[in-house]
Amino acid sequence: MTEHTVSFDIAKQPVRVPTGTLLSEAARLAGVDIGQPCGGQGRCGRCAVQVTKGEVRRRSTLRLSTEDVSQGFALACQSVIEGDIIVTVPPQEKIERRLTTDRTAIEVSVPPDYDPQYSQTIRRIGLRLTPPRMDDQTDDWSRLKTALRQKAGIEDISVSLGLLQKLGTILRENNWQVTAITDAHIEVDGQRTDERLVTLIADIVPEDDPLYGLAIDIGTTTVTVWLVDLVSGKVEAQASEYNSQISRGEDVISRIIFSSKNGGREELQNRVLDTINQLVTQLCKRTKSRSQDIVKATVAGNSTMMHLFLGIPAASIRLSPFITAVNQPPIITAGTIGLAINPEASVDCLPGVASYVGADISSGVLACKMDETGKLSLFLDVGTNGETVLGSREWLVTCACSAGPAFEGAGVLHGMRATKGAIEECWISGESSPHPYEPSYRVIGSAKPRGLCGSGLISLLAEMFLTGVVDKGGAINLSLGKINPRIREGEHGPEYVVAWGNETESGKDIAINNVDIDNLKRAKAAIYAGFTVLAQSVGVPLEMVEQILIGGSFGKYINVEKAIQIGLLPDMPWDRFKFLGNTSVQGAYLSLLDWRNRDRIRDIASQMTYIELSADNTFYDAFMSAMFLPHTDLASFPSVAAAVENKTIT
Amino acid sequence: MTEHTVSFDIAKQPVRVPTGTLLSEAARLAGVDIGQPCGGQGRCGRCAVQVTKGEVRRRSTLRLSTEDVSQGFALACQSVIEGDIIVTVPPQEKIERRLTTDRTAIEVSVPPDYDPQYSQTIRRIGLRLTPPRMDDQTDDWSRLKTALRQKAGIEDISVSLGLLQKLGTILRENNWQVTAITDAHIEVDGQRTDERLVTLIADIVPEDDPLYGLAIDIGTTTVTVWLVDLVSGKVEAQASEYNSQISRGEDVISRIIFSSKNGGREELQNRVLDTINQLVTQLCKRTKSRSQDIVKATVAGNSTMMHLFLGIPAASIRLSPFITAVNQPPIITAGTIGLAINPEASVDCLPGVASYVGADISSGVLACKMDETGKLSLFLDVGTNGETVLGSREWLVTCACSAGPAFEGAGVLHGMRATKGAIEECWISGESSPHPYEPSYRVIGSAKPRGLCGSGLISLLAEMFLTGVVDKGGAINLSLGKINPRIREGEHGPEYVVAWGNETESGKDIAINNVDIDNLKRAKAAIYAGFTVLAQSVGVPLEMVEQILIGGSFGKYINVEKAIQIGLLPDMPWDRFKFLGNTSVQGAYLSLLDWRNRDRIRDIASQMTYIELSADNTFYDAFMSAMFLPHTDLASFPSVAAAVENKTIT
């Protein structure tokens, strides 16, 4: 078979591939990570690269302009190699390794009632065993059990085969003085039932030596791991990293499609495990601790992430009637799935509610404590799926609306994730200013702009609306092009140029067009419609909500004013909004620390009422009403109505 | 490095090995299975082969005569290859593949009270699930749990990750109609507690379709597997095979030594698993069943075999104070250790009592029902370790005496296992016959004799004693050589020729010498001393024993009269002896069928009192008294005294 040489500008060396190889596959072989948000289906156009020498056969040029194609641009996932080529990977598409969420560690305070002796299922027990004699022929395991009963009152304990295989050697090498670490199942009344021997440590370890656990949040985009000292309860270190599955699909649907391909499920499981294991290595290095001493892990994440992490097929999540294989996975051991901590450590995947309301949401409810308050609360995780929970300690209802990945930068021509070079906030001057309709913006990492991230898009749209660049239907008012050339007819229809090519990293204009705006409107309308339906389902007016709790790392960067102006968030006094950051990992942390929290999250997940939005027309009607800026019913957005009226923007 | 060519007469083709390779290693590479009963320590002399061309460097020639060496004989485990050689593997040393115990299947009757609905922990439940709908979003696993609760009243059930990974596909492919197979933990009062989902079978299976379990006995020499229909309780097929560990040591001590070498533990575990898996394949083929349908396995075996099967280090079993890692191993799943049946099947290793009284003995006690009878019983498993249990339903005491492998043919120059070519019974004419001191014998498999097996050695020694060829001390009376040249001074001292070279397969004489007799005496004295000490320990005279139950496959072939004459068995009316065959696999079968038996064996193992013989001098004194034929105290062997007196042998 004929082979061709493919050289990437950012690869160390060229690769040789046979005729017919996909460009995306060649990139993989060359070690070049090209994002494929749609999972390689040719839908998103985000894997575009520039072939600067030679030619490729393009199966599809969707989302590429004629000019793009003439300049050699091609979709990596849709282009077939049939000769030697040289390829440039455009800056925006390079997957930035540095996460904005990793910039600062969050201060986490240990719950004031944390008492490792009572709260923790993990116990450390120093033991001095009586050595065996000719007249005391008790076997090693029974001898250890007797000591555990006498020293710690443990009546029922089990041991894995793996640990039994090491038991005799450890006991003898340490002269029958060892530290046992056990993990317990705890019943609702706080009674320990069966315990499990997790590990035996050489010799006796001081009682206040650290003993570690992990709180893990597997996000579709970002994986976060906290290393927790189980004795003090303190978070010793935090680390985040892109979920390496990202190159196989940016949203859960693309991931599910990829996982259904031959070998895809194994690849995605390995990818997320790699990401977690690398974070664990990093955390251990930073704190000078040994991964062997991590004896427990608690995992939160949406249902798809949880299925893929456990290697469980997720196909049915995507297909009507959208059913998970399991919402409350059994506790497994780290060794079983290859999590690189103590192989006997329990890996406790927290319970979810449904296909699109996963453990990240029950964990979020736990973290924001809405299940314990008398206040009517709305919990919201803005992301691809706008998961929303409404309720209080009396009742909880939840729904998920497929908002799409627009706020994560996908489905928007110049959209990108919130990394270096992303425009994260925008302002546009009003018609009465000396230079009408001129933008100014703030870029992450003081770099040249490369695109627009979610918070940038929200503020840009709000500004365009308030200044009249778009009307309440979201359509760009082309007639304003006479006043400012940024408003123009572009390749994809009417558009507004946020940054001219001479300011940007790529040298090309960064603009937003009507198609982009339509996608953003769908996203915000879906989320807002979710609130409406939840409130309707329990017959509570939305205005009665006393606090709006916003989770998810994206939530941290939302400007409330702008989000209300486009009708993403309900129009309420700003002090009712609380931005909580990554509530998913916070809930995992609380569940890791205290079995009472673990009990609570089980109750949260099993008692929350899930409202399936596609079951009738209620959601569709609410969605259509929210497809305007800010909403059909302007009366429910009084502050926005006033702003539009006053044209306060200059 | 220089390489040499080694050709074995029974290998398909020669192998090339570097200078310095052991002959035994070259044999392994050539696929030639040479027995190494002592584990390759050069102690037993059983791996002798004949180098017919070329030379080897002999590190040791122990147990080889000068004549042997001059003929090219060398110990494979002690000979270093330093040039091209051609090797003949003598017939006696080839490991015969056909076992005598496999010649006939034993008729096993199903216990009359067997009721799969009540007795069996395995349940098969046909289920028709309600398919999920938009307004019934229960996850797959919860849906299945609900169906199991409604149909079979199962409240608490767990599932493995492996099965969860298949669950959704199985349910959907079979249109939500499946058969679940579950396994239960059962409490003492017969209440089912937590059950475990073992497998889901495509579609609904008829209630009376077979559903299989395995009863496994891992003997040091032989592995026996019974395939059991768990619905009818019937043993569908039986198969036995040499434990393939045998080439790495013939007795448990040699195996432990081998297992302590680098990689030895893994090799021995793989070898016994290979043996079992081959037997399972055989059984499935014979009964046209699928290994996937075997959903439970119960395993008996001595403590060393159990440790090696589970991959648990056994070193401490061999070293004072002789402690096992575990007597009651946890239940594991077949997939965990690579047993080639349904990977979710539970593998239940039965409990043992001590290092040298293992699960084979508690299983034997269960099978012979001595724990349920009012009769004072003596249970005996003749083998390398003479394990003995004395007692009734009131109490049980047990001990193990290291008899050595003489009855299995090791430690005896012309000893061999009970396979084709083994002399299994002997008679010697008395001094008053026309041809005094002439032997006649019976050979297994109507072949030319190749050696003497255990039963052959017992009857030969008894005949030699009764005819006066040996005295009560076991010494050969050389003066009789004047009457019959079979009694002569041989290479290893005085000997008696049982078969002349012209009758034998090898063309060499088969004889027994004073050293062999000494080893046999030690073996029988150890076993007899065991009885004595047990009886003394509880203050019961041996004569009060009402039945002597003999287990082990070797036991089946013992001639009681001869065994009493050499003082191996106590002198009692023959009708008190019962030969039960392989009681170890029988007990495994009973435990597999009925949880009440499984409870019984747990009680047997935990309540039996273990007497450690090396704790004081009682055993040593009893052993020394038993080092005579039949015993120092002839009064306790009245039938033998009478026979000697009457010289009834002609």
Interface residues (C-beta under 8 A of the other chain):
Chain A: P132 R133 M134 D135 D136 Q137 T138 D139 D140 W141 S142 S158 V159 S160 L161 L164 Q165 L167 G168 T169 R172 L310 G311 I312 P313 A315 S316 S320 P321 F322 I323 T324 A325 V326 N327 Q328 P329 P330 I332 T336 I337 A354 S355 Y610 E612 S614 A615
Chain B: P132 R133 M134 D135 D136 Q137 T138 D139 D140 W141 S142 S158 V159 S160 L161 L164 Q165 L167 G168 T169 R172 L310 G311 I312 P313 A315 S316 S320 P321 F322 I323 T324 A325 V326 N327 Q328 P329 P330 I332 T336 I337 A354 S355 Y610 E612 S614 A615
